[in-house]
Amino acid sequence: GQQLNQSPQSMFIQEGEDVSMNCTSSSIFNTWLWYKQEPGEGPVLLIALYKAGELTSNGRLTAQFGITRKDSFLNISASIPSDVGIYFCAGRPGQGGSEKLVFGKGTKLTVNP
Amino acid sequence: NAGVTQTPKFQVLKTGQSMTLQCAQDMNHNSMYWYRQDPGMGLRLIYYSASEGTTDKGEVPNGYNVSRLNKREFSLRLESAAPSQTSVYFCASRSTGGASGYTFGSGTRLTVV
């Protein structure tokens, strides 16, 4: 089945630093989504991307839909302690009109005050 | 509050016992999903229901059954629990036809001893 390669697996940063994580796939995706999961909770949608090349911001978060439709990145600027959590990328494959999302394995972010 | 509600939040089972995880959404979404989350594995799809009256297998369906009771409710049943089914289970829903992402419940943490 289709897979998303998400990197890095984990990050340990100091408060105030910028963060960058990405997802890549060997096949084309129609939609890219970025979720954040906090301890004991379900993932919450942060940003949704629907067109190749699209760049979208949500506060300190910025995400882009790669021009090849096979990758996406998420940047967090000026990190704060509440950014801690697991960030998941997810995509809707372009072939076959599948409505099921494919998820990356997540990037665990730790922010040291 | 509108959203996806899962019950119970925590459960401990003995090997061989059965139980049903409940999920309900009040957003009038057509599609509903069951995922399991294990460390380092991300979110893996167990079963999904694209609409009321239909269910389909996901990536890891063995050992599980589902019932789409009505448009609101989608339950997951473990007939004979095994230690390998120790995991956190998430239910999600989505409105078909749009390009929206999933809305997740807060999860059920299941331990099988």
Chai-1 contact restraints between the chains, C-beta under 6 A:
chainA,res_idxA,chainB,res_idxB,connection_type,confidence,min_distance_angstrom,max_distance_angstrom,comment,restraint_id
A,T31,B,A99,contact,1.0,0.0,6.0,A-B,restraint_1
A,L33,B,G101,contact,1.0,0.0,6.0,A-B,restraint_2
A,E41,B,S106,contact,1.0,0.0,6.0,A-B,restraint_3
A,G42,B,F90,contact,1.0,0.0,6.0,A-B,restraint_4
A,G42,B,F104,contact,1.0,0.0,6.0,A-B,restraint_5
A,G42,B,G105,contact,1.0,0.0,6.0,A-B,restraint_6
A,G42,B,S106,contact,1.0,0.0,6.0,A-B,restraint_7
A,G42,B,G107,contact,1.0,0.0,6.0,A-B,restraint_8
A,P43,B,F104,contact,1.0,0.0,6.0,A-B,restraint_9
A,L45,B,G101,contact,1.0,0.0,6.0,A-B,restraint_10
A,A48,B,G101,contact,1.0,0.0,6.0,A-B,restraint_11
A,Y50,B,A99,contact,1.0,0.0,6.0,A-B,restraint_12
A,F103,B,G42,contact,1.0,0.0,6.0,A-B,restraint_13
A,F103,B,L43,contact,1.0,0.0,6.0,A-B,restraint_14
A,K105,B,G42,contact,1.0,0.0,6.0,A-B,restraint_15
A,G106,B,G42,contact,1.0,0.0,6.0,A-B,restraint_16
